[in-house]
Amino acid sequence: MKSILYEQRRSSVAAAAVTIVLGGLLMAWPDRSVNFLCMLLGAAIILTGLIYLLGWFRRRKDGYPVFFMLPGVILCALGLWLMTSPASVVLLIQYIFGAILLFHGIVDLQGVLSMAGKGMNRWWLDLLLAILTIGLGVLVLLNPFGTFAALIILIGLALIFDGLSDLYIIWRLSKAFRDLEDGGLVQ
């Protein structure tokens, strides 16, 4: 059980760090970063599609029907679309990052409920951070600013906040588990 918690904490810290870096990139270069993300995601999708296609070409002699290569063709087309039309992806980016923030806020809320159940003090501060993360997710989804650059900067700020608050909550949860393991009082 201890190793599972350790691995979960390590992956959560890594995800928080990536979130902070991504938020910083979006804030520093709002226009270029979206194009870069579309190029990167498009290339990854094309690579996945090529793997599907190569797999079909290797197995076609074994009687694999031609429609088994369809996922590869679709993935390659989607990757090309992402790489050549980043402007058409802007709406999706808003909803993807809004959903990510909502998801992280809900995960943080679960951690807060665990802390409150263990009687940790200042759990309400963690609750406030979780609610703010959820609120930022809703704000990104609603996009009250109307401009693309403002939306991307908001997403960047929200991701940095989310990453930092995740690190804080992870630290508090880790401390609570260590205190419970040591048989000490949870503070």
C-alpha positions in Angstrom: 0.0 0.0 0.0 2.8 2.3 0.9 4.5 1.9 -2.5 1.2 2.6 -4.3 0.8 5.8 -2.4 4.4 6.7 -3.1 4.0 6.1 -6.9 0.7 8.1 -6.9 2.4 11.0 -5.2 5.3 10.9 -7.6 3.1 10.9 -10.6 0.9 13.7 -9.2 4.0 15.8 -8.5 5.2 15.3 -12.1 1.7 16.2 -13.5 1.7 19.3 -11.3 5.1 20.3 -12.6 4.1 19.8 -16.2 0.9 21.8 -15.6 3.0 24.7 -14.2 5.4 24.7 -17.1 2.6 24.5 -19.7 0.8 27.4 -18.0 4.0 29.4 -18.1 4.5 28.7 -21.8 0.9 29.7 -22.5 1.3 33.0 -20.6 4.7 33.9 -22.1 3.7 33.2 -25.7 -0.1 32.9 -26.0 -0.2 32.8 -29.8 2.9 30.7 -30.5 2.3 28.2 -27.7 -1.1 27.1 -29.1 0.5 26.6 -32.5 3.3 24.7 -30.9 0.9 22.5 -28.9 -1.1 21.8 -32.1 2.1 20.9 -33.9 3.2 18.6 -31.1 -0.1 17.0 -30.6 -0.6 16.6 -34.4 2.8 15.0 -34.8 2.0 12.6 -31.9 -1.3 11.6 -33.5 0.3 11.2 -36.9 3.0 8.9 -35.4 0.3 6.8 -33.7 -1.5 6.6 -37.1 1.7 5.5 -38.8 2.1 2.8 -36.2 -1.4 1.5 -37.0 -0.7 1.6 -40.7 2.7 -0.1 -40.5 1.1 -2.8 -38.3 -1.6 -3.4 -40.9 1.1 -3.5 -43.7 3.0 -6.1 -41.7 -0.1 -8.3 -41.1 -2.0 -7.9 -44.3 -0.4 -11.1 -45.6 -1.9 -12.9 -42.7 -5.4 -12.0 -44.0 -6.1 -8.8 -42.1 -8.9 -6.9 -43.9 -8.1 -3.5 -45.4 -10.5 -1.8 -43.0 -8.1 -2.6 -40.2 -5.9 0.3 -41.5 -8.8 2.7 -41.2 -7.8 3.9 -37.7 -4.3 4.7 -39.0 -5.7 6.7 -41.9 -8.1 8.6 -39.6 -5.4 9.4 -37.1 -3.0 10.6 -39.8 -5.7 12.8 -41.2 -6.5 14.2 -37.8 -2.9 14.9 -37.0 -2.4 16.7 -40.3 -5.5 18.8 -39.6 -4.2 19.8 -36.2 -0.8 20.7 -37.6 -2.2 22.7 -40.5 -5.3 24.3 -38.9 -4.5 25.4 -35.3 -7.0 28.2 -35.5 -9.8 25.8 -35.9 -8.7 24.0 -32.8 -9.0 27.1 -30.5 -12.5 26.2 -29.3 -11.4 22.7 -28.4 -8.5 24.1 -26.4 -10.8 26.1 -24.3 -13.0 23.1 -23.5 -10.1 20.7 -23.0 -8.3 23.0 -20.5 -11.5 23.9 -18.8 -12.3 20.2 -18.3 -8.7 19.6 -17.1 -9.1 22.3 -14.5 -12.5 21.0 -13.4 -11.1 17.5 -13.1 -8.1 18.6 -11.0 -10.4 20.7 -8.8 -12.6 17.7 -8.1 -9.5 15.5 -7.4 -8.3 18.2 -5.0 -11.7 18.3 -3.4 -11.4 14.5 -2.8 -8.1 15.1 -1.0 -9.6 17.9 1.1 -12.5 15.6 2.2 -9.9 13.0 3.2 -8.0 15.7 5.2 -11.1 16.9 6.9 -12.1 13.4 7.8 -8.7 12.8 9.4 -9.2 16.0 11.5 -6.3 18.0 10.0 -6.3 21.6 10.9 -6.6 24.3 8.2 -8.4 21.8 5.8 -10.6 24.8 4.9 -7.6 26.4 3.2 -7.3 23.3 0.9 -11.0 23.4 0.3 -10.6 27.1 -0.8 -7.9 26.1 -3.2 -10.0 23.2 -4.7 -13.0 25.5 -5.1 -10.8 28.2 -6.8 -9.5 25.6 -9.2 -13.0 24.5 -10.1 -14.0 28.1 -10.4 -11.1 28.8 -12.8 -12.2 25.7 -14.9 -15.7 27.2 -15.2 -14.3 30.6 -16.0 -12.1 29.1 -18.8 -15.2 27.2 -20.2 -17.3 30.4 -20.2 -14.5 32.7 -21.6 -16.0 36.0 -20.6 -13.0 37.9 -22.1 -13.9 37.2 -25.7 -10.4 37.5 -27.1 -8.1 34.5 -27.9 -5.0 36.0 -26.3 -6.8 36.8 -23.1 -8.3 33.3 -23.0 -4.9 31.7 -23.4 -3.3 33.9 -20.7 -6.2 33.0 -18.4 -5.6 29.3 -19.2 -1.9 29.8 -18.5 -2.6 31.5 -15.1 -5.2 28.9 -14.2 -2.8 26.0 -15.0 0.0 27.6 -12.9 -2.4 28.1 -10.0 -3.7 24.5 -10.4 -0.1 23.1 -10.4 0.9 25.0 -7.4 -2.2 24.2 -5.4 -1.8 20.5 -6.4 1.7 20.6 -5.0 0.5 22.2 -1.8 -2.3 19.7 -1.4 0.0 16.7 -2.2 2.4 18.0 0.4 -0.4 18.2 3.0 -1.7 14.8 2.2 1.8 13.3 2.3 2.4 14.9 5.7 -0.9 13.5 7.0 -0.1 9.9 5.8 3.4 10.2 7.4 1.9 11.3 10.7 -0.6 8.5 10.6 2.1 6.0 9.9 4.3 7.3 12.7 1.3 7.1 15.1 1.5 10.8 15.7 -1.2 13.3 15.8 -2.4 14.6 12.5 -2.1 18.4 12.3 
